Amino acid sequence: MTKYIPAGPEREKAVAQIREQEQDFNLWLIEQERKRMHNLSRDIPLHLRAANSIWPSCQLELDARRLELDKAIAACWMLMDELQYVAETLPADFNKFTKLALKIEELVNKIKALRKSDAKRFKQMEGK
């Protein structure tokens, strides 16, 4: 970014200002991503809790429970996408992000297993 600035006493001042602006932007971006990931990670248990509060006695309730489980999975994938973005954008330890991604994937598999269990358990309700 500083190539176009001509040599001279003003160059160092301009370079310092550009570096400061860049640092401010990096700190702002980190804070924005932290907030975004915090919100996304809060959505997962909220949807799981909503799904677990529904004990289906009819197809409509079963569909509502399934929808909440689907929203929890969607929140997991959105969090994974955000982690991928951060890992590619910011200088960070990629191994930490990989561990988090594996834990999120494990959670997705557990939610899918719960949906499969629901399908078996409430099979007699389908079509009612």
N, C-alpha and C positions, 0 to 999 in steps of 0.2 A: 504493500500500500504506500510505502514511502519512496518508491523509486522515482516518482514524478516530481518530488520536491527538490528544488535546486539546492546545491551545496551553499553553505553560508551560516551565519549566526542564527537565522530564523529557522533553519532546518531542524535543529535539536529541539527547539521549543515545539514545533509542529509535530515532530515525531513523538515527543513525550505526550502531547495532547491526544494523538491518535491511539497510542498505547493505553492511556487512561480510559478513553472511550471504549476501547475494545475490552478492557478488563471490566468496566461497568456493565457492558452488554453481557459478558460471560456470567457475571454474578446474577444479573437479572434473569438470564435464561435458566440457570441452575435453580433459582428460586421458583420460577414458573413451572419447571418440570417437576420439582418436588411437590408443589401444590397439586398439579395434575395427577401425579401418581398416587398421592395421598387420597384424593377424591375417588379415583378409580378403585383403589384397594378397599375403600370403605363400601363401595357398591356391592362387592362380592358377598360379604356376610349379611348385608341388608336383604339381598334377594334370597339367600339361603334361608334366613330366618323367616322371611315371608312365605317361602315354599313350605317350610316345616310347620308353619302355623295352620296350614290347610290340610285337614284330614278328609280326603274326598269321600263323599257319599253319593255323588252323581257325576256324570260325565263333565258337566260344567266346572265343578270344583276340581276335577282331575286335570282338566285343561288349564285352569288357573294355576294349579301347582306346577304343571309342566312349563308353563310360560315363565314363572318365576325362576325355575331351574335353568331355562334357556337364557334368561337375562343374566343369571350368575355366570354362566359359561361365556356369554358375550362380554361381560365385564372382565373376565379373566383374559380373553383374547385381546381386548383393548389395552389392558395393562401390559401384556406381552409385547404388543406393537409399540407401546410407549417406551418400554425398556429397550427394545431394539433401536428405536430412534435415539435415545439417550446414549446408548453404547456406541453408536456410529457418529454421533455429533460431538459429544464431550470427551475430553481425555479422561478415561476412567478404566478401572480394572475390569476387563472383559470377563474374567473368570467369575467375579462376583455376580455379574449379570446372568451368566450361564447357570449358576446355581439357583438364582431366583427363578429363571425361566423354567428350569426343571421342576421346581417346587410348584409353580403355577400349573404346569402341565400335569403334574400328579393330582392336583386339586381338580382339574378339568376331568381327568379320568374317574375320580371318585364321584363327581357329580353325574357323569354319564352312567356310572354303575348304579347310582341311586335312581336315575330315570328308568333304567332297564329293570330294576327291582320293582319300581312302581308299575311298570307295564305288566309284569307278571302278577303282582299282588292284586291289582285292580282290573284284571282282564275281564271279569264278568260285568264290569260297568260299561264297557265300550258299546256304544250304540244306544245307551239309555239316556 
